[in-house]
Amino acid sequence: MKQKIVAGNWKMNTTPSEGTGLVASISRGLQERDDSVRVMVFPPLTHQAVVSPKCGQRIELGAQDCSQHPHGAYTGEVSAAMLKDCGCRLVIIGHSERRMYHGEDQEILSGKIAQALKSGLEIIFCVGEQESVRMQGEQAAWKHVQAQLELLTAFDKSLASSLIVAYEPIWAIGTGKTARPEDASWMCSNIDRWLEENLGAAGKDVPVLYGGSCNAKNAKELFAQPGVCGGLIGGASLKAEDFLQIIDSF
Ligand code: PGA
């Protein structure tokens, strides 16, 4: 059975005190709701220690990235073990902004996944194609996504129990150009099949999220699509009201 998930990727937004307020508002809103949806927030690293105690039982804390190294002379880096000790349960790996602006290739991403697994963090692994690839058609987009998924096959199949995949077409991120619900569904369903074929029986339960200009207005239609288990939300996760409305969209 696949879980329903709404995850807020705050990116480089809010100060720690603003973030604490945002988590408190989301938490208040969740008191009136059942726990059928897993709710996660991914604040910047400076927020982790202060936000963690405010998350309570209902909100799961995650980080937007971790190092591919366990420890050592890597100025500016933060390890998966440090995140775990701060109260983090999850980490996003392979977000397109990390791939693009920080040159994170398959080898680096493999190292990050290995560290996250070793530290007991769950992983949201992001995949998605550029606009130029999408223009070549859905098969080209799938080929691109499939190549990104390939690195998961180097790990033991038990990886599946710590894995969530987010399909985020790059042209939809922060642009207001949301993927058509049927396209999101087609891609998420392909990913579903790939996970089952490559990660065995446990791959069947790996949730697949959609991300890219998902908001309070379009979440309902997107989440109703076969293959879509929820969303990785950027901009619309920064307002408690919008984020709660997205949680209500199932
Ligand atoms: P967006 O970002 O919702 O602002 O498009 C999604 C993401 O990058 O995770």
Residues whose N, C-alpha, C, O or C-beta is under 5 A from the ligand:
A	BS01	PGA	N9 A172 I173 G174 T175 G211 G212 S213 C214 L232 I233 G234 G235 A236
